[in-house]
Amino acid sequence: MEVPLSPEQVNQLAQIASAKGQPVDSLAAEVISHYLDEEARFIAAVKLGEVELERGEYFTSEEVGEQLERLFRS
């Protein structure tokens, strides 16, 4: 697999890899792995939210505002 990067991205990746003392390809794999983990968590949270919304389990913006006001007053 090849991933096209701009010269600026290549330079930034090389600088960070150098600062961390690791090879550029190792850092790139680490970054991609981290991104994929975060995306998977985000997608799962969105799906959970959609299910809860379908079940009617949500707060209106007014309810959220009231909760925040109570929280900050206490």
DRENKOL-444199 format. One record per residue: chain; x, y, z of N, C-alpha, C, O, CB in turn. Coordinates in pm, whole numbers, plus 32768, in hexadecimal, padded with zeros to 4 digits. Glycine has a CB too. Example, Ala and Ser with C-alpha at 12.3 -4.5 7.8 and 13.67 -1.06 7.14 Angstrom:
residues 2
+-------+------+------+------+------+------+------+------+------+------+------+------+------+------+------+------+
! kette !  n.x !  n.y !  n.z ! ca.x ! ca.y ! ca.z !  c.x !  c.y !  c.z !  o.x !  o.y !  o.z ! cb.x ! cb.y ! cb.z !
+-------+------+------+------+------+------+------+------+------+------+------+------+------+------+------+------+
!     A ! 8527 ! 7DC7 ! 830C ! 84CE ! 7E3E ! 830C ! 8528 ! 7EB6 ! 830C ! 8590 ! 7EB4 ! 834E ! 846B ! 7E41 ! 8389 !
!     A ! 8505 ! 7F1F ! 82C4 ! 8557 ! 7F96 ! 82CA ! 850A ! 8003 ! 8313 ! 853D ! 8072 ! 8324 ! 8580 ! 7FC4 ! 823C !
+-------+------+------+------+------+------+------+------+------+------+------+------+------+------+------+------+
//
This chain:
residues 74
+-------+------+------+------+------+------+------+------+------+------+------+------+------+------+------+------+
! kette !  n.x !  n.y !  n.z ! ca.x ! ca.y ! ca.z !  c.x !  c.y !  c.z !  o.x !  o.y !  o.z ! cb.x ! cb.y ! cb.z !
+-------+------+------+------+------+------+------+------+------+------+------+------+------+------+------+------+
!     A ! 8054 ! 7F8B ! 8000 ! 8000 ! 8000 ! 8000 ! 8059 ! 807B ! 8000 ! 80BE ! 8081 ! 8046 ! 7FA0 ! 8000 ! 8079 !
!     A ! 8033 ! 80DB ! 7FB2 ! 8079 ! 815B ! 7FB1 ! 8018 ! 81C8 ! 7FD9 ! 7FA4 ! 81C9 ! 7FB0 ! 80B7 ! 8178 ! 7F26 !
!     A ! 8048 ! 8225 ! 802B ! 7FF7 ! 8295 ! 8058 ! 803C ! 8315 ! 802A ! 80AA ! 8335 ! 8058 ! 7FE2 ! 8293 ! 80F3 !
!     A ! 7FFC ! 835E ! 7FCF ! 803B ! 83DA ! 7FA2 ! 8035 ! 8445 ! 800F ! 7FCB ! 8460 ! 8048 ! 7FF6 ! 840E ! 7F22 !
!     A ! 80A7 ! 8481 ! 802C ! 80B1 ! 84EB ! 8090 ! 80EF ! 8565 ! 804E ! 813F ! 855B ! 7FF2 ! 8106 ! 84BD ! 810A !
!     A ! 80C7 ! 85D8 ! 807F ! 8105 ! 8654 ! 804E ! 8193 ! 865C ! 8085 ! 81B4 ! 8619 ! 80E7 ! 80B1 ! 86D2 ! 8079 !
!     A ! 81E7 ! 86AB ! 8046 ! 826F ! 86BC ! 807B ! 826F ! 86EE ! 810C ! 82C4 ! 86C6 ! 815C ! 82BE ! 871E ! 8024 !
!     A ! 820F ! 8744 ! 812D ! 8205 ! 8776 ! 81B6 ! 81E5 ! 8705 ! 8218 ! 821B ! 8700 ! 8287 ! 819A ! 87E4 ! 81BF !
!     A ! 818B ! 86AB ! 81EF ! 8168 ! 863B ! 8246 ! 81DE ! 85DC ! 8257 ! 81F6 ! 85AA ! 82C5 ! 80F0 ! 85EF ! 820D !
!     A ! 8227 ! 85C3 ! 81ED ! 829D ! 856D ! 81F4 ! 8303 ! 85AA ! 8252 ! 833D ! 8564 ! 82A6 ! 82DC ! 8559 ! 8167 !
!     A ! 8319 ! 862A ! 8246 ! 8379 ! 866F ! 829C ! 834D ! 8669 ! 832E ! 839E ! 864C ! 8386 ! 8389 ! 8702 ! 826F !
!     A ! 82CE ! 8684 ! 8346 ! 829B ! 8682 ! 83D0 ! 82A6 ! 85F6 ! 840B ! 82CD ! 85E6 ! 847F ! 8208 ! 86B1 ! 83D4 !
!     A ! 8284 ! 8592 ! 83BD ! 828F ! 8507 ! 83EB ! 831F ! 84E5 ! 840C ! 833B ! 84A5 ! 8472 ! 8257 ! 84A7 ! 8382 !
!     A ! 837C ! 850F ! 83B7 ! 840A ! 84F3 ! 83CE ! 843D ! 853A ! 844B ! 848B ! 8501 ! 8497 ! 845D ! 851F ! 8354 !
!     A ! 8410 ! 85B6 ! 8460 ! 843C ! 85FF ! 84D7 ! 8409 ! 85BD ! 8557 ! 8454 ! 85AF ! 85B8 ! 840B ! 8690 ! 84D1 !
!     A ! 838C ! 8595 ! 8557 ! 8353 ! 8556 ! 85CE ! 8395 ! 84CE ! 85E7 ! 83B4 ! 84AB ! 8659 ! 82BA ! 8545 ! 85C0 !
!     A ! 83A9 ! 8482 ! 857C ! 83EB ! 8400 ! 858B ! 8477 ! 8411 ! 85C4 ! 84A1 ! 83C6 ! 861C ! 83F1 ! 83B6 ! 8504 !
!     A ! 84BE ! 8474 ! 8593 ! 8545 ! 848F ! 85C4 ! 8542 ! 84B5 ! 8658 ! 8594 ! 8485 ! 86A6 ! 8587 ! 84FF ! 8572 !
!     A ! 84E4 ! 850C ! 867D ! 84DA ! 8537 ! 8709 ! 84B7 ! 84C2 ! 8765 ! 84E1 ! 84BE ! 87D8 ! 8470 ! 85A5 ! 8717 !
!     A ! 846A ! 8462 ! 8730 ! 8444 ! 83ED ! 8780 ! 84AC ! 837D ! 8778 ! 84A5 ! 831B ! 87C3 ! 83BD ! 83B9 ! 8753 !
!     A ! 850B ! 838C ! 871D ! 8572 ! 8326 ! 870D ! 853E ! 82A5 ! 86D0 ! 8568 ! 8238 ! 86F6 ! 85B1 ! 8309 ! 8792 !
!     A ! 84E3 ! 82B2 ! 8673 ! 84AE ! 8239 ! 8633 ! 84AB ! 824D ! 859C ! 84AA ! 82BE ! 856C ! 8421 ! 8217 ! 8669 !
!     A ! 84A9 ! 81E0 ! 8553 ! 84A4 ! 81EA ! 84C1 ! 8422 ! 822B ! 8492 ! 83BA ! 821F ! 84D3 ! 84B4 ! 815F ! 8482 !
!     A ! 842A ! 826F ! 8421 ! 83B5 ! 82B4 ! 83EA ! 8344 ! 8252 ! 83CE ! 82D0 ! 826F ! 83EE ! 83DA ! 82FF ! 836A !
!     A ! 8364 ! 81DE ! 8394 ! 82F8 ! 817F ! 8373 ! 82B5 ! 8149 ! 83F1 ! 823D ! 812D ! 83EF ! 8330 ! 810B ! 8321 !
!     A ! 8301 ! 813A ! 845D ! 82C8 ! 810D ! 84DB ! 8269 ! 8176 ! 8514 ! 81FC ! 8154 ! 8544 ! 8337 ! 80ED ! 853F !
!     A ! 8291 ! 81F4 ! 850E ! 823C ! 8260 ! 853E ! 81BE ! 8269 ! 84E8 ! 8150 ! 827A ! 851D ! 8287 ! 82E7 ! 853C !
!     A ! 81CC ! 825D ! 8465 ! 8158 ! 8263 ! 840B ! 80F5 ! 81F5 ! 842E ! 807C ! 820D ! 8432 ! 8185 ! 8258 ! 8378 !
!     A ! 8126 ! 817C ! 8446 ! 80CE ! 810D ! 846B ! 8089 ! 8128 ! 84F0 ! 8012 ! 810A ! 8501 ! 811E ! 8089 ! 8472 !
!     A ! 80D3 ! 8162 ! 854F ! 809B ! 8185 ! 85D2 ! 802C ! 81ED ! 85C4 ! 7FC1 ! 81E1 ! 8601 ! 810A ! 81BA ! 8630 !
!     A ! 8046 ! 8252 ! 8574 ! 7FE4 ! 82BD ! 855E ! 7F66 ! 8286 ! 851C ! 7EF7 ! 82A7 ! 8546 ! 8021 ! 832D ! 8507 !
!     A ! 7F76 ! 8233 ! 84B7 ! 7F03 ! 81F8 ! 8473 ! 7EB4 ! 81A0 ! 84D2 ! 7E39 ! 81A4 ! 84D4 ! 7F30 ! 81A7 ! 83F8 !
!     A ! 7EF9 ! 8150 ! 8522 ! 7EB6 ! 80FA ! 8583 ! 7E65 ! 814B ! 85E7 ! 7DF3 ! 8129 ! 8607 ! 7F1D ! 80A4 ! 85CD !
!     A ! 7EA1 ! 81B7 ! 8619 ! 7E5C ! 820F ! 8678 ! 7DE0 ! 824C ! 8636 ! 7D75 ! 8250 ! 8673 ! 7EBA ! 827E ! 86AB !
!     A ! 7DEE ! 827B ! 85BD ! 7D7F ! 82B7 ! 8574 ! 7D0E ! 8252 ! 8562 ! 7C99 ! 8272 ! 857A ! 7DAD ! 82EC ! 84EB !
!     A ! 7D30 ! 81D9 ! 8539 ! 7CCA ! 8172 ! 8524 ! 7C81 ! 8150 ! 85A6 ! 7C08 ! 813D ! 85A5 ! 7D09 ! 80F5 ! 84E8 !
!     A ! 7CCA ! 8147 ! 8614 ! 7C8B ! 812D ! 8697 ! 7C29 ! 819D ! 86BB ! 7BB9 ! 8182 ! 86E6 ! 7CF6 ! 811F ! 8706 !
!     A ! 7C53 ! 821A ! 86A8 ! 7BFD ! 828C ! 86C9 ! 7B82 ! 8290 ! 866F ! 7B14 ! 82AC ! 869E ! 7C4C ! 830F ! 86BC !
!     A ! 7B93 ! 8275 ! 85F0 ! 7B21 ! 8273 ! 8593 ! 7ABF ! 8205 ! 85B8 ! 7A45 ! 821A ! 85B3 ! 7B52 ! 8260 ! 8502 !
!     A ! 7AF2 ! 8191 ! 85DE ! 7A9A ! 8122 ! 8606 ! 7A4A ! 8148 ! 8682 ! 79D2 ! 812B ! 8689 ! 7AEC ! 80A2 ! 8621 !
!     A ! 7A8A ! 8189 ! 86E3 ! 7A43 ! 81B7 ! 875B ! 79D9 ! 821F ! 8739 ! 796A ! 821B ! 876E ! 7AA5 ! 81F1 ! 87C2 !
!     A ! 79FC ! 827C ! 86E0 ! 799E ! 82E4 ! 86B8 ! 7925 ! 82A7 ! 8672 ! 78B3 ! 82CA ! 8690 ! 79E3 ! 834A ! 865C !
!     A ! 793D ! 824C ! 8615 ! 78CF ! 820C ! 85CC ! 7876 ! 81BE ! 862B ! 77FC ! 81C3 ! 861F ! 7907 ! 81AE ! 855F !
!     A ! 78B1 ! 8178 ! 868B ! 7861 ! 812E ! 86EE ! 780C ! 818D ! 8741 ! 7798 ! 816F ! 875E ! 78BD ! 80DA ! 874A !
!     A ! 7844 ! 81FF ! 8768 ! 77F9 ! 8260 ! 87B8 ! 7786 ! 829B ! 8768 ! 7719 ! 82AF ! 879D ! 7856 ! 82D0 ! 87EA !
!     A ! 779E ! 82B8 ! 86E9 ! 7733 ! 82ED ! 8694 ! 76C4 ! 8287 ! 8685 ! 764E ! 82A9 ! 868F ! 7769 ! 8316 ! 860A !
!     A ! 76E8 ! 820A ! 866D ! 7683 ! 81A1 ! 865E ! 7632 ! 8190 ! 86DF ! 75B8 ! 817F ! 86DA ! 76C5 ! 811B ! 8638 !
!     A ! 7676 ! 8195 ! 8750 ! 762F ! 818D ! 87D0 ! 75D0 ! 8202 ! 87DF ! 755E ! 81F0 ! 880B ! 7693 ! 818A ! 8846 !
!     A ! 75FC ! 8278 ! 87BB ! 75A7 ! 82EE ! 87C2 ! 752E ! 82E1 ! 8768 ! 74C0 ! 8309 ! 878E ! 75F5 ! 8369 ! 879C !
!     A ! 7540 ! 82AA ! 86F2 ! 74D0 ! 8296 ! 8696 ! 746A ! 8235 ! 86CF ! 73F1 ! 824A ! 86C4 ! 7502 ! 8263 ! 860E !
!     A ! 749A ! 81CA ! 870D ! 7440 ! 8168 ! 874A ! 73F3 ! 81A9 ! 87BD ! 737A ! 8197 ! 87C9 ! 748F ! 80ED ! 877E !
!     A ! 7439 ! 81F6 ! 8811 ! 73F7 ! 8239 ! 8881 ! 7392 ! 829F ! 884F ! 7327 ! 82AE ! 888A ! 745F ! 827C ! 88DB !
!     A ! 73B2 ! 82E5 ! 87E5 ! 7356 ! 8346 ! 87AC ! 72D7 ! 8301 ! 8779 ! 7268 ! 8332 ! 8790 ! 739A ! 8393 ! 8739 !
!     A ! 72E8 ! 8291 ! 8736 ! 7275 ! 8246 ! 8704 ! 721B ! 8216 ! 8776 ! 71A2 ! 820B ! 8766 ! 72A3 ! 81CE ! 86B2 !
!     A ! 7258 ! 81F9 ! 87EB ! 720A ! 81CD ! 885F ! 71CF ! 8243 ! 88AD ! 7187 ! 8230 ! 890F ! 7262 ! 8179 ! 88BC !
!     A ! 71EF ! 82BB ! 8880 ! 71BB ! 8330 ! 88C5 ! 720C ! 8358 ! 893E ! 71DD ! 83A4 ! 8993 ! 712E ! 8319 ! 88ED !
!     A ! 7284 ! 8325 ! 8948 ! 72DB ! 8342 ! 89BB ! 7339 ! 83B5 ! 8998 ! 73AB ! 83A0 ! 896F ! 732C ! 82C4 ! 89E3 !
!     A ! 7306 ! 842D ! 89A9 ! 7358 ! 84A2 ! 898C ! 7327 ! 8518 ! 89DE ! 72BB ! 8515 ! 8A19 ! 7354 ! 84C3 ! 88F5 !
!     A ! 7378 ! 8581 ! 89E1 ! 7355 ! 85FD ! 8A25 ! 7344 ! 866A ! 89BC ! 738F ! 866D ! 895A ! 73C1 ! 8625 ! 8A8E !
!     A ! 72E5 ! 86C1 ! 89CE ! 72D8 ! 8734 ! 8976 ! 7344 ! 8799 ! 899B ! 7381 ! 878F ! 8A06 ! 7249 ! 8773 ! 897F !
!     A ! 735B ! 87F8 ! 8944 ! 73BF ! 885E ! 8963 ! 7396 ! 88AF ! 89DE ! 73EB ! 88DB ! 8A2B ! 73D5 ! 88BC ! 88EB !
!     A ! 7313 ! 88C2 ! 89F0 ! 72E2 ! 8909 ! 8A66 ! 7302 ! 88BB ! 8AE5 ! 732C ! 88F5 ! 8B49 ! 724B ! 8921 ! 8A5B !
!     A ! 72EE ! 8838 ! 8AE1 ! 730C ! 87E4 ! 8B56 ! 73A1 ! 87E7 ! 8B76 ! 73C7 ! 87EC ! 8BEB ! 72DF ! 8754 ! 8B3D !
!     A ! 73F3 ! 87E3 ! 8B11 ! 7484 ! 87E9 ! 8B27 ! 74A9 ! 886F ! 8B65 ! 74F8 ! 8875 ! 8BC3 ! 74D1 ! 87D3 ! 8AA2 !
!     A ! 746F ! 88DB ! 8B31 ! 7489 ! 895F ! 8B67 ! 7461 ! 8969 ! 8BFA ! 74AA ! 89A2 ! 8C4B ! 7440 ! 89C8 ! 8B17 !
!     A ! 73ED ! 8931 ! 8C1C ! 73BF ! 8932 ! 8CA7 ! 741E ! 88E3 ! 8D01 ! 743E ! 890E ! 8D6F ! 7331 ! 88FA ! 8CB1 !
!     A ! 7449 ! 8870 ! 8CD1 ! 74A7 ! 881E ! 8D1F ! 7529 ! 886A ! 8D37 ! 755F ! 8868 ! 8DA6 ! 74C4 ! 8799 ! 8CD6 !
!     A ! 755B ! 88AC ! 8CD0 ! 75D9 ! 88F7 ! 8CDD ! 75C8 ! 896B ! 8D3F ! 7621 ! 8986 ! 8D90 ! 7608 ! 892A ! 8C54 !
!     A ! 7557 ! 89AF ! 8D37 ! 753F ! 8A1F ! 8D94 ! 753D ! 89EC ! 8E24 ! 7579 ! 8A29 ! 8E7C ! 74B8 ! 8A66 ! 8D74 !
!     A ! 74F9 ! 897C ! 8E3C ! 74F6 ! 8943 ! 8EC3 ! 7581 ! 891B ! 8EF1 ! 75A6 ! 892E ! 8F65 ! 7499 ! 88C9 ! 8EC8 !
!     A ! 75CE ! 88E3 ! 8E96 ! 7654 ! 88B6 ! 8EB9 ! 76AD ! 892B ! 8EE0 ! 76F8 ! 8923 ! 8F41 ! 7693 ! 8869 ! 8E43 !
!     A ! 76A4 ! 8998 ! 8E96 ! 76F9 ! 8A0B ! 8EB2 ! 76CA ! 8A5B ! 8F2B ! 771A ! 8AA4 ! 8F67 ! 7700 ! 8A64 ! 8E39 !
!     A ! 764B ! 8A50 ! 8F4F ! 7619 ! 8A97 ! 8FC5 ! 7640 ! 8A50 ! 9047 ! 7647 ! 8A90 ! 90B0 ! 7582 ! 8AA5 ! 8FBE !
!     A ! 7659 ! 89CE ! 9040 ! 7677 ! 8986 ! 90BC ! 7707 ! 898B ! 90E2 ! 772E ! 8952 ! 9148 ! 764E ! 88F9 ! 90B0 !
+-------+------+------+------+------+------+------+------+------+------+------+------+------+------+------+------+
//
